[in-house]
């Protein structure tokens, strides 16, 4: 009779240790794609063995040893005279044939070098977010090999078929192999540039979790939580990089508002209507500490740090009216110079509306329309609709809200926009009586 908790133990250990296991196997074999396959084979064997025989005393070491033995099998298949096979076999202490069975307990595990584990995980992040990969591939590969999520879990998070995720991961590994990307830490000269790619991927994962672009749920908590975890791991791996701390601060300060962002039925709750007592104040403290660390490093805040500073303004305010909107506008202006984008300008417009009034904000939004920015997004017509309502230009506001509804992919947000449109119509009807 199998142990039903064995599969749960496999899942828990895998989520915690998968990055270290894949990283160690990649260092051991020198082949990232092979290492990921070997780790998946070890995981599959654990799912069969642990429920039947019990969880080993050193589960991570068990998985690593199985993966290493599979590596020996793989090299042996490639060439009976392969010099690397001889080295691997000698390290393992096996002079004869390599069997496929899993070890009862690992022993003499030369891979699990405490001095190399952090470097392995950091190298894994860099290779998963390599510039030769597409954005979608970077996200899928990072969640798979660094986050320890299964293809099914990734597919569910992004509302795509599992086969699509598997194809992205397979294509990513082939691309890395074709580009001859080595499993190693980038040089100091490359590291800053490559770190930006890692930060961007983690931010993309969080953004999709915190404001889902499609589906019925406004927030995908598991996805956002995984991004927070990855950001904290990164701050541990590169403790002197201010933007790593800035990103971690931004994610924690944003996630702190999650408990109040949705009503019991799942509908969105706007910032001005949120019960701030429901905000997660432990996450606020953690986010503020991370932001302070980014500032203490003395190189000035980057784009993520500046966004975290804006989030901190909201976190410490007792209400929307009590918020330091003038400071937020100034930070958005700095952010626009450092990392210009239509989204930054749109957010600046929303802050300007609170600090200086809707007319000044509408001028910013109109400039975005004239530039053809965010043409397919619901965000710009949503903001323009709200500003036009505040200015009493209801006919134009109605058109903007309809345009926002048509371009919004999230059902919860569409519902909020429909209610806003219905309120506008009802207000007009009352005014005409």
Buried (B, 14 or more C-beta within 10 A) or exposed (E): EEBEEBBEBBBBBBBEBBBBBBBBBBBBBEBBBBBBBBBBBBBEBBBBBBBEEEBBEBBBBBBBBBBBBBBBBBBBEEEEEBEBBBEBBEBBEEEEEBEEEBBEEBEEBEBBEEEBBBBBBBBBBBBBBBEEBEEBBBBBBBBBBBBBBBBEBBBBBBBBEBEBBBBBBEBBBEBBEEEEBEBEBBEEEEBEEBBBBBBBBBBBBBBBBBBBBEBEBBBBEEBBBBBBBBBBBBBEBBEEBBBBBBBBBBBBBBBBBBBBBBEEEEEBBEBEEBEBEBBBEEBBBBBBBBBEBBBEBEEEBBBBBBBBBBBBBBBEBEEBEEBBBBBBBBBBBBBBEBBEEBBBBBBBBBBBBBBEEBEBBBEBBEEBBEEEBBEEBBBBBBBBBBBBBBBEBBEBBBBBBBBBBEBBEBBBBBBBBBEBBEEBEEEEEEEEE
